[in-house]
Amino acid sequence: MSELLSTDPELNRMPTDEDLGRLQFTTLLYYLQCTNPDNGLVRDKTQPSAPASIAAVGMALATIPVIVERGVVIREFAAKITRRRLEFLMSCHQGPEPDASGYKGFFYHFLDIETGRRVWECELSTIDSAFLFAGALTVAAYFDADTDDEAKIRRLARSLYERVDWNWARNNGATLTHGWRPENGFIPYRWRGYDEGLLLYILGLGSPTHPLPPESFTAYTESYEWRNIFGRELLYSGPLFTHQLSHMWIDFREIRDVFMREHNSDYFQNSRHATFVQQEYAIRNPLDFKGYGEHCWGFTASDGPGWTKRTVDGIDREFYDYVARGAPFGPDDGTVSPWVVVASLPFAPEIVIPTVRNFARMNLGMTRLYGFKPSFNQTYATEGKDHDWWVSPYHFGIDQGPVVLMIENYRTGLLWNIMRRCEPVVVGLKRAGFSGGWL
C-alpha cells in the first residue's frame, strides 16, 4: 500500500485551474440545461421524459454560489432563479394524499417535472429531502444582501426547512426512517451506521422548530463499524459516495464527535482512508475485472449494464443495473464511476489527479457536455461508436453536484466557508457532540 505518486509523469501533472474549471463548468451545465425554467425542478437523468429528482434540485441550489463566483450567471439573475425555485417548492402541496408533492415538510423522491406532484408511487424520502434542505440553507447563507430577492430567498429557505417534522420521521423510534408511503406507511429501514445519513441527522438536530433529540444521533452511531482494511483503520462504509455527500456542505477537518475523538480521527481523514481503500481494492482486483488498477477505481451507487448474467473469458459473471456498489466487500460487477473519484479530490488529490487523467485518456467525456459519463464497465463487452465496452448512456442529476461542489471545495473551500455561517448546521453539529477545529 503506497501513497506515492505514479511513475508516469504525465499522469502526475497537476491539473491547472483551467482544467478543473472546464470540467466543473461542463458538469454544472446539467443544472442549467436539464432544469424546467417554469418551476426550477431538475430532471433526474438525461433520459427523455425522466421526472424530477428532489435531491438533484437541492444539489442544483447548492451550485448557485459556484455559478455566481465563477461568473457563469450574474448574482442579480442567480438570485431571481433561486427565489422562483424556492417559491415553487413552497407552493407544492403537502399532505397525506398519494399525489401530493410531500408530507410533514419532506418531499417525495421523484416528482413530475411540470406539476411537482409525486410519480411512480415513490417514497417520501428523508435523505433526498435532506439534500434539498442543505441546498436551500446554502443559498440562504450565501445570498446575504439587503435586496428584495435575497431577503425573500432567506425567508423562503428558512420556511422550507423549519416546517419539517423530523420527529414524525422517527416513527416512535430513536433513529430516522428511510421514508414513508401513503399506501402502506413508514419504510421498515432506518438510518443507522455510517453513511450519507450523517448530514440528515445534523440538519434534524439543528432545526429550531422540530429538532431531533441528541439521543437520535447517538443511536445512529451505535452501529458504526471501525475496521482495519488493507492496513488502514477507518469507519467502514462500502460505497464511496457515502464518504462524500455530507462533506459537500460540511468541513469535517479537525472537528470531532464522541466516536471520532475515541478513535483519534475525524470524518475528513476517514474519507481520505476510504478513498485509498478503494484504490487498493482495484489494485488487488480479487475478482479479476478488466481495467481495474492504480488509476482505474471508484465504486459507488451507479448505473450499470443491467440485471444479467454472462460468461466472460470462461468466468460466469453477474451484472447489475442501478445499485450501491462498494469496496472491498462489494457488490462489485466491474462497474467504475469517474464522478465519484473526482468527488474525492479534497481528500486525496495525489491519487485522484492521476486517476482523472487516466479517465480523460479513455474518452469518457471529460471535456464534453455534462462532463464524465457517470459509469462504465470494461468487462461487459458491447458494440459502440466510441468503446467496445459498456458506458452509461445517461447523466444523472445527483452525480453532477458532487463533482461541481467538491472541485470548488478543493479550489477555494467556497461551500465549506458558506456553511460555517449557517446557524442550523452549526447548532446541529454542536448538538451531535462535535467540537474543535473551526467550531
N, C-alpha and C positions, 0 to 999 in steps of 0.2 A: 504494500500500500504506500503510494508515494504522492506527495503534493507538489512534486517538481513539475515544471512546465514541459511541454512536448519537445522532442529533439528536432521537430520540423520548424524552422524559423518562421516560415510563412504563417503557420497556424498560431504561433506565439505573438504575431504582430498585434499590438493593441489596436482595437477599433478606434478610429478617430471619432471625435464628437459628431462629425458629419455622417459617418457610417451609422452610428446609433440613432442620430436624428432622422436619417432616411428610413430606417426600419421602424422607428417609433411612429413617424408620420404615415407611412403606408399602412401600418397596423390600425391606427386610430381612425383612418378613413372609413373603416367599417361603421363606426358610430355616426359618421356624417352622412353616409350613403344608404345605410340599412335602417334608418330611423324614419318613422311616419312623421312628416312635418306638421300634420294637423294636431298631433297629441304628444309627440315625443317618445312613443313606445318603440322599442328596439327589437328587431327581428332576432329570433333565437339562433338561426343559422341562415346561410345564403341559399338554401333550398327554396325554390319558388313556393309561395303560399304558406311558408312557415309562420307560426304565431309569434307573438312577442314573448320574451323571457324577462321576468321581473328582475332577476339577478343581473341580466345584461343592461337593463335600464339603470340599475344602481351603479354599475361599473362605468356606463356612459356618463352619468353625472360626475363621478369621481375624476374622469379625464378632462372635465371642463377647465379646471385651473391649468392643466397642461396646455390645452389648445390656446388659452389666453396668453400664458407666459411664453409660449413658443411662437406667438404671432400668427397662429392659424386663423383665429377669429378674434376681432377686437372685443375688449371687455364689455362695452356697452351692448353689443349684439349677443354676446355669450350670456349675459345676464338676462336678456329677454327670452332667449331659448330656454334657459334654466327655469325662469319664472313660469313660462307657459307649460312646461313639462310638469312642474310641481302642482300647478293649478289643476291640470287634468287628473293627476293621481289623487288629489284631494277630492275631486268631484266624482271619482269612481264609486259605485255603490258598494257599501259594506253591509253585509247582512248574512243570515243563515241560508238564504235561497241558493240553490245549486248553480244559478247563472250569475251570481254576484261577482265582483272583482276581488273581494276579500271579506274577512270577518275578524272582529276583535282587533282591528288595526293591521293584521297580517294580510298578505296578498297570496293569491294562487300562483303557482309556479309558472304556468303559461296562460296568456291572455290573448283574446282576439285582437289583432293589431289595429283594427279600426274602432271597435266599440270598447275595448278594455275589459270585456267580460270573460269569465272562465271558459276554457276549452278542454276537450278530451277527458272530462271528469278527473282532471289532475288534482293533486293535493294542494291544500293550503300549506305553503312551505315556510317553516320558521327560518331556515338558513338562507333561502333565496330572498326572503323578506329582509333579513339582516343585511345582505349586500345592498339592497335598496336603501335602507336606513343609513348605512355607512356612507353611501354616495350622497344622500340628502344632507347629512351632517357635514360632509366635506364642503359642499357649496355654501352651506350656511356659515361655516367658519371662514371660507375664502372671500365671499362677497360681503365685505365689512364696510362698504362706503355708505355715505348718507344720501342715497338716491332712492327714488320710489321703487324701482325694480329690485335693487339689492336689499332694501328693507323688507319687501314682500317675500323675497327668497328666504330670508331668515325666519320670518313668521310662518311661512308655509312649511318649511323643512321641520321647524320645531313642532308644528301641529301634527305633521305626518308621523313623526317619531313618538311624540308624547301620548298619542291616542292608543298606542299598542298595549294590549293587556298581556304582559309577559307571564303573569301568574296563571292566567287561564290556560296557557300553552303547557303548563306543568301537569295538568290533568291530575291534580291531587298528589303528585309525586315530587321528589326533590329536584330531579333533572327535567330539562325541557324535552318535549316530544318532537319528533321529526315533523309532525304536522297533523292535519285534520281533513276529513272529507265529510260533506253534509250527508252523504248516503250512509256512512257507517261509523262516523265519529273519529276519534283520535287514532293515528297510526301507532302500532304497538312498539315501534322502535324509538329509542331515546338517545339524546346527545350525551354520551359518556365515554371517557377515554379520549386520548389526544387526537384531535383532528381540526378541521376548519371551524368547528363549533366554538373554539376559543373566542372568536370575535362575537359570536352570538351571545355568550354569557356576559362579556364585558359591556355590550350595549344594553342588555337586560338589567344588569346591576346598576348602570348609570342613569336609568330612567328616573326623572323627577316625579312621575305620576304613578307608575305601577312597577316599582323596582323589584327585581328578584331578591330574595334574601341571600346573604353570603353563603349559607349552607348549600345553596344550589351549585355554586362554583366548587365547593368542597366535594360535593357528590360527583360532579363532573370529573374531577381529578383523581377520585379514589381508585378508578380502574386504569390509571396510567400504567404503561409497561416500560420500565427502564431496562434496556438491554445492552449487551456488548455484541456488536455486529462488525465483523471484519476488523476487530481491534479498536473499534470506536464505541465509547459509552454515550448512549443517547436515549431520549424519549422516543419510542418507536411509533411510527405510522407509515404504512407502506406506500401509498400514492404520494408523489412529490408535491402535488398541489396543496395537500393538507398542511404542508410545512410553509406555505407561501401566502395563502389568501388573507389570513388575518394580518400578515406583515405588510400587505399593500398599504394599509392605513396606519398601523401602529409600529413605531420604532421600539423594538424589544431589546435593543442593545443595552446591557448593564442594568435593566430593571428586572426584578425577580419576584415571583410569588413564593409561597412556602415550599412548594415542591422543588423549584429550581434552586432556592437557597440551600436546601438539603443536599442537592447534588452538585453544588458549586458550578452552576451553569446558568444560561438564560436561553430564552426561546430563539433568539437570533443565532447564537452559537449552535444550538440544537439543529436549526435548519441548515447551517453550514455542514455539520456532520452528516445530515440526511442526504445532502447533495453529493458528498463524497461517497457515501454508501451506494447511491445509485450508479455512479461511475464505476466503482469497484465491482459491483454486480455484473455490469456489462462487460468489463474486462474478463472476469471469470467465466461468464456466459455458460452456466451449468446446463442449460437446455439446448445449447448449440444452435442458436438462431443466427441467421445470416445478418452480417453488418455490425453486430454489437462489438463494442470495443472502447478504447480510451476516449475517442472522440465521437461516439455514437451511443447515446444513452438518453434517458428521460422517460420514466414510466409513471403514468398518472391516469386519471379519468379521461377517456378519449374515445373518439370514433374508432372503429376497427373494420376489418374486411367483411365481417358478418358471422352469424352463427352457423358454422360449417366445419366439416372435417375433411382433411386431405392427407394423402401420403406424399411426403416431400423427401426426396433422396433416401427413400427406404424407411423414413420415420413417420409414424402416424401422428398427425398434428391436429389440434383442436383450436379453432379461431373464434373470436368473439366480435360482437358489434360494439355498441357503446357500453363500456364497463370501466370500473375503477381498477386499473392495473397498478401493481406495486412491486417494490423490490425491498429485500431479496426473497420474500415469501410468496410473491405472486398476488393475483393471477398474472400470467405472462404468456402471450401468444406471438411474440416477435414484433409487437407494435411499439413504435417510438414516437414521442411528441416533442418537436422542436420548441414549441411555445413555452413548455414547462422548464426547459433548460434556460431560456432567456430570462424567465421569471426568477431564477436563482442567481442572477447577476450580482445583486448586492452581497450575497452570502459567500460566493466562491468564484470571483471573476477569473482566477487563474486557471480553472478548468472549464468554466462556461465559455470564455472567449475562444479558445481553440476549437471547442465543440461547435460553436455557432459558425466559425469559419469553415469547418468541415461540412456542416449542413448547407452553407451557401454554395459550396462546390457541387453539391448533389442536386442542384437545380430544383429546390423545393420552394421557390417563390419569394426569397428574402427581399428582393427589390421590386417585386410586383405588387399589384393591388391587394391590400389587406395583409401583406407580409407572408411569413412562412405558412405553408399548408399545416394544419394542426397535427396531423399524424400520418405515418407511413409504415409499411411492413415489407421488408425486403425478402422475407421467407415466403410470402404469398405472391406467387407469380401472376401477372396479368399482361394483357396486351394494351399498351397505351402509347400516346404520342411522345411523351417525354421520358417514361420509365417502363421497364418490363416487370415492375412490382407494384403492389397496391399503394396508392396515395389517396387520402381522404378527398372526395370531390367538393366538400363544403368547408367554409369557415364558420366558426361558432362565436357568438357574441361574448360568452363567458371566457373564451380563451384569449380574446383580444385585450381585455382590460389588464390582466396581469403583465403582459408584455409592455404595454404603454406605461403603466404605473411603476413597475419595477425598474425599467430603464430610467425613468425620471428620478426615482429614489436613488438609484446608483449615481446618476449625473449630479443631482442637486439636493436630494432629500426633500423635495417640494412637498409631497403628500405627508411625509412624517412631520415636517415642520408645521403644516397647516393643522394637523390633528392634535398637535400638542396644545393648540389653542381651543380645542373642542371640549367644553366642560363635561358633557356626558361621558366621553371616553376617559378623561382624567379621573372623574368620580368612579366610573366603573372599574378602572384599574386599581384604584385605592381600595374599593370595597372588596375586590378579589384578593387583596393582600399584597399587591405589588408595591415595591419601594425601591429606592436607589436611583442612580443614573439621573436622567433628566426629570424624573418625577420629584 
